[in-house]
Amino acid sequence: MRTLWMALCALARLWPGALAGCADSGRCCPGRDPACFVHGWRLDRVYGMCFCDQACLITGDCCFDYARACPARPCLVGEWSPWSGCADRCRPTARVRRRAVRQEPRNGGAPCPALEERAGCLEYATAQGQDCGHAFVPAFITSSAFNKERTRQAASPQWSTDIEDAGYCMEFKTESLTPHCALENRPLTRWMQYLREGYTVCVDCQPPAMHSVSLRCSGDGLDSDGNQTLHWQAVGSPRCQGTWKKVRRVERCSCPAVHSFIFI
């Protein structure tokens, strides 16, 4: 290539205009542009029509100075803006962040990356500070047998008797569940086999799952009107999950043991 360049320079001194190329014509065109050409030397040592468009690198008919006259410039973007607030309160929505283009891509340079990102979010308080949004949080549940361990720990002086007495029970009617629940046969996950569609189940809300301020468990569906489909997930097998609808809140759970669970 160095030899070719020296030969072309010598030719230029003998024949002015022989080195007409992209730089002299001031042309650098995106994509394939049949009108973006001049008469001069090509990179394949042929004199005639040569191109200054981006596609010439593929077709092999670039002018000799294309790489120097039309260097690839990648897209450059700025930093991400801070995340916006949630688009709405008390229900699942999205937050957004954006970044601006500082340099547009040219001559086959790397294209611009995504300029906007969205992420799910949920505000748990109204503009007036009132608690809300809990109906949209998936309920994480496990067997009521796990509550025996909590009972043993309840004697700890770190647990408040007032909070323990504030517990409550939520009744739900199951609507759907994944087939993975019935496949669980490990000792600590076998309880998932008893989950069935159309059954009423009880889920106990007790410390430490109960929030110490709101005195509620995440995903308890207490804000639901009973017609809203809520989501649950079994702790110990993320693939065992499903939907249910709130029936009512009661002080004590009274479902059969196989249909009794606790919030985690």
C-alpha positions in Angstrom: 0.0 0.0 0.0 2.9 2.4 0.8 4.4 1.7 -2.7 1.0 2.4 -4.3 0.7 5.6 -2.5 4.2 6.8 -3.6 3.4 5.9 -7.1 0.1 7.8 -7.0 1.9 10.9 -5.6 4.5 10.8 -8.4 1.6 10.5 -10.9 -0.1 13.5 -9.4 3.0 15.6 -10.1 3.0 14.5 -13.7 -0.8 14.7 -14.2 -2.5 17.3 -12.1 -6.0 16.2 -11.1 -5.1 12.5 -11.4 -5.5 12.0 -7.7 -9.1 13.4 -7.5 -10.7 11.6 -4.6 -13.1 12.0 -1.7 -11.1 14.8 0.0 -10.8 16.9 -3.1 -14.5 16.5 -3.9 -15.6 16.9 -0.2 -17.8 13.9 -0.4 -18.5 11.3 2.3 -21.9 9.7 2.0 -23.8 7.3 4.2 -25.1 3.9 3.0 -25.1 3.2 -0.7 -25.3 6.4 -2.8 -24.8 5.9 -6.6 -24.3 9.7 -7.0 -21.5 9.8 -4.5 -18.5 9.3 -6.9 -15.7 11.0 -8.6 -13.2 10.1 -11.3 -9.9 9.1 -9.9 -7.9 6.2 -8.6 -9.5 3.3 -6.7 -8.0 1.2 -4.0 -7.7 -1.7 -6.5 -5.4 0.4 -8.7 -8.0 1.0 -11.3 -8.5 4.6 -12.6 -12.0 5.6 -13.3 -15.2 6.0 -11.4 -14.6 5.6 -7.6 -17.0 6.1 -4.7 -17.0 7.9 -1.4 -20.1 6.2 0.1 -20.1 3.9 3.1 -21.0 0.9 0.9 -17.8 1.2 -1.1 -16.0 -0.8 1.6 -18.2 -3.8 0.7 -18.3 -3.4 -3.1 -14.5 -2.6 -3.2 -14.8 0.5 -5.4 -13.7 3.2 -2.9 -11.5 6.0 -3.9 -7.9 5.7 -2.8 -8.3 8.2 0.0 -11.6 7.1 1.4 -10.3 5.8 4.7 -8.4 9.1 5.3 -11.0 11.5 4.0 -14.0 9.7 5.5 -12.9 8.1 8.8 -15.6 6.2 10.7 -16.9 8.2 13.6 -18.9 6.2 16.3 -21.9 7.5 18.0 -21.1 9.2 21.3 -23.6 9.6 24.1 -23.7 11.5 27.4 -24.3 10.2 30.9 -27.6 8.8 32.0 -30.0 11.3 33.6 -31.2 10.5 37.1 -34.2 8.1 37.3 -37.5 9.9 37.1 -40.1 9.2 39.7 -42.8 6.6 39.2 -45.4 7.7 36.6 -48.2 7.0 39.0 -48.6 6.0 42.7 -50.2 3.0 44.3 -50.0 0.8 41.2 -47.3 -0.8 39.1 -45.9 1.7 36.6 -42.5 2.7 35.2 -39.7 5.1 35.8 -37.5 6.5 33.0 -34.0 7.7 32.5 -32.5 9.2 29.3 -29.2 10.2 27.7 -28.5 12.5 24.8 -26.4 12.0 21.6 -23.2 14.1 21.6 -21.9 12.9 18.3 -23.9 11.2 15.5 -22.3 8.2 13.8 -20.7 8.8 10.4 -19.1 6.7 7.7 -20.0 3.4 9.1 -19.2 4.2 12.7 -20.9 2.3 15.6 -24.6 3.2 15.9 -26.0 4.9 18.9 -27.0 2.7 21.9 -30.4 2.9 23.5 -31.1 6.5 24.6 -33.9 5.6 27.0 -34.3 2.9 29.7 -37.5 2.0 31.6 -37.8 0.1 34.8 -40.8 -1.0 36.8 -41.6 0.7 40.0 -44.3 1.0 42.6 -44.9 3.9 45.1 -46.3 2.6 48.4 -47.7 5.9 49.5 -50.1 8.5 48.1 -49.1 12.2 47.7 -50.7 12.7 51.2 -48.5 10.0 52.7 -51.2 7.4 53.0 -50.1 3.7 52.8 -51.1 2.0 49.5 -50.0 -0.3 46.7 -49.7 -3.5 48.7 -52.2 -5.3 46.6 -49.8 -5.4 43.7 -46.8 -7.0 45.5 -46.5 -10.8 45.0 -47.1 -12.7 48.2 -44.3 -15.0 49.3 -45.6 -18.0 51.2 -44.5 -21.1 52.8 -46.0 -23.9 54.9 -47.7 -23.0 58.2 -45.4 -25.6 59.8 -42.6 -23.0 59.5 -44.5 -20.9 62.0 -43.5 -23.4 64.7 -40.0 -22.0 64.5 -41.3 -18.5 64.8 -43.2 -19.6 67.9 -40.0 -20.8 69.5 -38.3 -17.5 68.8 -41.2 -15.5 70.1 -39.9 -15.9 73.7 -37.0 -13.6 72.7 -37.1 -10.2 74.6 -36.5 -8.5 71.2 -40.0 -9.4 70.1 -42.8 -7.2 71.2 -45.9 -8.9 72.6 -48.0 -6.1 71.2 -46.8 -6.7 67.7 -47.3 -10.5 68.0 -51.0 -9.9 69.1 -51.5 -7.7 66.0 -51.3 -10.6 63.6 -54.2 -11.5 61.2 -55.1 -14.1 58.6 -56.0 -13.6 54.9 -58.2 -16.0 53.1 -57.7 -16.4 49.3 -59.3 -18.5 46.6 -56.7 -19.9 44.3 -57.2 -19.4 40.6 -54.1 -20.7 38.8 -50.8 -22.2 39.6 -47.8 -23.6 37.6 -47.4 -27.3 37.1 -44.0 -27.1 39.0 -45.9 -27.0 42.3 -47.2 -30.6 41.9 -43.7 -31.9 41.0 -42.1 -30.8 44.3 -41.3 -33.9 46.5 -38.4 -32.7 48.6 -39.1 -32.9 52.4 -39.2 -29.1 52.8 -41.1 -28.3 49.7 -43.6 -31.2 49.6 -46.3 -28.9 51.0 -46.6 -27.3 47.6 -48.2 -30.4 46.2 -51.4 -29.5 48.2 -51.9 -26.2 46.3 -54.9 -26.6 44.1 -57.0 -24.4 41.8 -60.4 -23.3 43.2 -59.6 -24.0 46.9 -59.8 -21.5 49.7 -56.5 -21.1 51.5 -55.4 -19.3 54.7 -52.3 -17.2 54.9 -51.2 -16.0 58.3 -49.5 -12.7 58.8 -47.2 -12.7 61.8 -43.9 -11.1 62.8 -41.2 -11.0 61.5 -43.0 -10.9 58.1 -45.3 -8.2 59.4 -43.9 -4.7 59.0 -43.3 -3.1 62.4 -44.9 0.2 61.3 -47.7 -0.6 59.0 -48.4 -3.9 60.8 -49.0 -5.6 57.4 -47.4 -8.3 55.3 -46.2 -7.6 51.8 -48.6 -9.0 49.2 -51.5 -9.4 51.7 -54.0 -8.1 49.1 -55.8 -6.1 51.8 -56.3 -3.2 49.5 -58.0 -5.4 46.8 -61.7 -5.2 46.3 -61.9 -9.0 45.9 -62.2 -8.9 42.1 -58.6 -8.2 41.5 -56.2 -11.0 40.5 -53.3 -11.2 42.9 -50.0 -13.0 42.6 -48.2 -15.4 45.0 -45.0 -17.4 44.9 -43.8 -20.3 47.0 -40.6 -19.8 48.9 -38.2 -22.7 48.2 -39.2 -23.1 44.5 -39.5 -19.9 42.5 -41.2 -21.9 39.7 -44.1 -22.7 41.9 -46.3 -19.6 41.6 -49.8 -18.6 40.7 -52.7 -16.3 41.2 -55.6 -15.9 43.7 -58.3 -13.5 44.8 -58.9 -12.1 48.2 -61.8 -13.5 50.1 -61.6 -11.8 53.4 -59.5 -10.9 56.4 -60.1 -12.7 59.7 -58.4 -12.7 63.0 -57.5 -16.4 63.1 -56.8 -18.9 60.3 -59.2 -21.9 60.3 -58.3 -23.7 57.1 -57.1 -27.3 57.1 -53.4 -27.7 57.7 -52.6 -28.6 54.1 -54.3 -25.3 53.0 -52.7 -23.1 55.7 -49.7 -21.0 54.9 -47.8 -18.0 56.2 -46.4 -14.9 54.7 -42.6 -14.7 54.6 
